[in-house]
Amino acid sequence: MASALRFARSESVRTREVHGVLIDHNDTESSGKDVVVYKVNLDASPFGLDQVVYHPVRKQPYDLRIGGNPTMRGVSITNGVNAFDFDGAGTTRHVHFDAAGRPVYYQDRVPYRLLRGGVRLGNGKDQRIVSVEPVTGRVTMQ
């Protein structure tokens, strides 16, 4: 989870194009994937998932199924419905990063700043929170 968020942020800075991460444990937007890293199409309304970005090592689309990973057996996303809260746009399961690496959410080409955002992962006994810092976009894990 942290790697996906960090990768989207670094790709935004590297390419000077907006990239995003979709957290979708209910499979409503992502065709069965829990985490998808994508390039944002700002010409679509409210925005489009222009293309899934390829993982730099595996050379496969950067989309993950948490339960399908053997090292994550029993782990699930416990708050993936609306993990990110944006000033003026409300909560959503998407976070975008602008060319400076700042966390924003684009809606009709208008950027909204992140107020708070974090994805909770749990296995029934333990819980970890992967957070995105509102101003810098720094990704941390607690």
Backbone torsions as a table, in degrees:
resi	resn	phi	psi	omega
1	MET	NA	-50.2	-180.0
2	ALA	-63.3	-40.1	-179.9
3	SER	-63.2	-40.3	179.3
4	ALA	-63.4	-44.9	179.3
5	LEU	-65.4	-43.3	179.0
6	ARG	-64.8	-39.6	-179.7
7	PHE	-64.9	-44.6	178.7
8	ALA	-59.8	-43.2	179.2
9	ARG	-62.8	-46.9	-178.1
10	SER	-66.5	-36.1	176.7
11	GLU	-65.1	-36.6	177.4
12	SER	-63.2	-44.8	179.5
13	VAL	-67.7	-44.4	-177.2
14	ARG	-64.6	-45.5	-174.2
15	THR	-93.9	-12.0	-176.3
16	ARG	63.9	25.9	177.2
17	GLU	-122.5	151.2	-177.7
18	VAL	-74.1	128.6	174.9
19	HIS	-122.3	157.6	-178.9
20	GLY	-142.3	170.5	175.9
21	VAL	-129.5	132.8	175.6
22	LEU	-107.9	125.0	174.3
23	ILE	-104.6	112.3	-170.8
24	ASP	-140.5	73.1	-178.9
25	HIS	-75.4	-9.5	178.0
26	ASN	-95.5	0.9	177.2
27	ASP	59.5	35.0	-179.6
28	THR	-86.3	-25.4	-177.0
29	GLU	-124.8	-18.7	-163.7
30	SER	-114.1	20.5	175.6
31	SER	53.3	45.9	174.9
32	GLY	89.7	2.7	179.2
33	LYS	-100.7	145.3	179.9
34	ASP	-86.5	-33.3	-176.8
35	VAL	-135.5	127.0	179.8
36	VAL	-131.7	128.0	173.7
37	VAL	-99.8	130.1	-174.7
38	TYR	-144.9	159.0	171.9
39	LYS	-88.1	133.9	-175.8
40	VAL	-86.3	132.1	172.8
41	ASN	-97.5	104.1	-177.8
42	LEU	-77.8	-9.3	178.6
43	ASP	-80.0	-17.1	177.5
44	ALA	-85.4	159.0	-179.3
45	SER	-119.7	125.3	2.8
46	PRO	-74.4	-30.1	170.8
47	PHE	-169.2	165.4	179.8
48	GLY	-124.3	150.5	172.2
49	LEU	-84.1	87.7	-170.7
50	ASP	-58.4	-48.6	178.0
51	GLN	-162.3	144.6	174.3
52	VAL	-72.9	133.7	-178.6
53	VAL	-81.2	147.7	-180.0
54	TYR	-88.0	139.6	177.8
55	HIS	-64.0	135.5	-174.4
56	PRO	-68.0	-24.6	-178.9
57	VAL	-100.8	-51.2	-177.3
58	ARG	-72.7	-21.7	-178.5
59	LYS	59.7	30.7	176.5
60	GLN	-118.9	162.5	176.7
61	PRO	-53.7	138.1	-179.1
62	TYR	-81.8	75.5	175.3
63	ASP	-136.5	136.0	-171.6
64	LEU	-125.6	145.1	170.5
65	ARG	-114.3	108.2	-175.2
66	ILE	-56.0	-50.0	-178.3
67	GLY	-67.6	-19.4	-178.6
68	GLY	-85.8	-2.5	-179.3
69	ASN	-95.0	121.3	-177.3
70	PRO	-58.4	-31.3	179.9
71	THR	-76.7	-10.8	-178.7
72	MET	-113.7	21.4	-177.9
73	ARG	-55.3	128.6	179.2
74	GLY	86.5	-5.9	-179.3
75	VAL	-91.1	141.8	176.6
76	SER	-141.9	161.4	174.1
77	ILE	-84.1	124.2	-174.8
78	THR	-100.0	-6.9	178.7
79	ASN	-139.1	31.4	-172.5
80	GLY	-72.4	-5.7	-177.9
81	VAL	-63.6	-52.1	178.9
82	ASN	-145.9	79.4	-173.4
83	ALA	-80.7	-13.3	-174.9
84	PHE	-123.9	135.7	-177.7
85	ASP	-117.7	122.7	-176.2
86	PHE	-116.7	139.2	-180.0
87	ASP	-64.1	113.0	178.2
88	GLY	91.9	-13.4	-179.0
89	ALA	-116.5	-10.3	-179.9
90	GLY	79.6	-156.7	-176.6
91	THR	-97.8	150.9	-178.4
92	THR	-156.5	168.4	177.6
93	ARG	-96.5	4.3	178.8
94	HIS	-108.7	146.9	165.3
95	VAL	-135.1	135.1	177.9
96	HIS	-112.1	157.8	175.0
97	PHE	-124.7	129.1	178.8
98	ASP	-80.2	-177.4	-175.2
99	ALA	-64.1	-18.8	176.6
100	ALA	-93.9	1.1	179.5
101	GLY	84.9	9.2	179.3
102	ARG	-79.7	140.8	178.8
103	PRO	-78.9	124.0	-179.5
104	VAL	-141.3	173.6	172.9
105	TYR	-134.3	123.6	-179.3
106	TYR	-95.8	133.3	174.6
107	GLN	-137.9	115.8	-176.1
108	ASP	52.5	47.4	177.3
109	ARG	67.8	4.8	178.6
110	VAL	-98.4	124.9	178.2
111	PRO	-85.8	136.3	175.3
112	TYR	-114.7	135.8	-175.8
113	ARG	-82.2	148.0	179.8
114	LEU	-73.8	131.1	173.3
115	LEU	-91.3	-45.3	177.5
116	ARG	-163.1	149.3	179.6
117	GLY	-163.4	137.6	178.4
118	GLY	-170.3	146.9	179.7
119	VAL	-112.1	125.6	178.3
120	ARG	-94.3	129.7	175.7
121	LEU	-115.5	135.6	179.9
122	GLY	-147.9	160.1	177.4
123	ASN	-128.3	18.9	-178.9
124	GLY	98.3	-37.1	179.1
125	LYS	-104.2	-46.7	-176.0
126	ASP	-113.9	158.2	177.6
127	GLN	-141.1	141.3	174.5
128	ARG	-128.1	146.4	177.3
129	ILE	-119.6	125.2	174.4
130	VAL	-100.4	114.6	-174.3
131	SER	-110.0	151.0	173.1
132	VAL	-115.2	122.6	179.5
133	GLU	-71.1	132.8	-173.5
134	PRO	-60.1	-40.2	-174.2
135	VAL	-89.3	-45.5	-172.7
136	THR	-92.9	-23.9	-174.7
137	GLY	82.4	4.9	179.0
138	ARG	-59.6	136.5	-179.0
139	VAL	-106.4	126.5	179.6
140	THR	-128.7	161.1	177.6
141	MET	-128.1	132.0	-179.7
142	GLN	-113.6	NA	NA
